Amino acid sequence: MHPLIPYFKPFALTLGPITIHGFGILVALGFLFGSWIASNRAKQFGGDPELINRLVTWLIAGTFIGGHLGDVLWYRPGDLVRDPILFKQMFTTLLSGHLPKAADLPLILRVWDGLSSVGGFSVCVPIAVWFFWKERKPFWPHAEGLAIGLTAGWFFGRMGCFSAHDHPGTQTNFWLGVYGMCPGNNPTVACHDLGLYEGLWSGAMFILFSLLARKNRFPGFFCGLLSLTYGVVRFSMDFFRTAAIDVRYNGLTPAQYGSIAFMVLGALVLMQQRAKPALG
């Protein structure tokens, strides 16, 4: 068995001073399609689709802020050592009437520089709970729609990761291995592409959820199943991550600890909600 995916350069389109990367395009498509699907499904489950559209802005912010904080605090805490100096330089630049360059900002403020999916979820889930509580609207009809929409959005997002080669795993001869993405970028060596694997999983979950949604389900069915299955998949896949890139605590990555929490949460939701009347 040999890897079938050759190395390819990450797509980038330069328009004057602006460079548009394939990753950004696919992430944007993920939010667009995911929110559209979530709105339609929320309506099917008896929710208000307009609330989903209003929530999406909060979730975009939560994804980048929570994702970046999770990446920095859990995976790269040592990189924060220069932030006090950079904060001082940033304020000095602002007081002089100039704007600091993006590259000169403190790492904690550079929300585009590294994202953790577990960090994003850790912020977005409380945001969604707070939002529907604030609006005094039922949580589950909207959350179930979001769960289905998330699988579609997650597919586009992870395919963006695949396009950027930013989730290399260990060296492999597996047929889905990608040449040239391993540390060192040797074009004759292939590694597991964990972004691709997660994208394929989320795409399969979208198809499965679309089929399961043809029948009315109890509230929390899709949220619980998504949390449980993602926890299992992510916990397993992180064993293929390279130790040189990902920090480990007692042998496990931060995402694996988060995955355990997802599995427990998903199982609890399914057990506690299974006797409730079906939505729709």
RAGIBEL-V67620 format. One record per helix or strand of 2 or more residues. SS is the DSSP state (2 for helix, 1 for strand). FROM is the first residue (numbers start at 1). LEN is the number of residues. Records with the same first field share a line. If there is no record, write none. Layout:
SS=FROM-LEN + FROM-LEN
//
This chain:
1=12-4 + 18-4 + 168-4 + 178-2 + 190-4
2=22-23 + 49-27 + 77-19 + 102-3 + 107-3 + 117-19 + 139-26 + 194-19 + 221-20 + 254-20
//
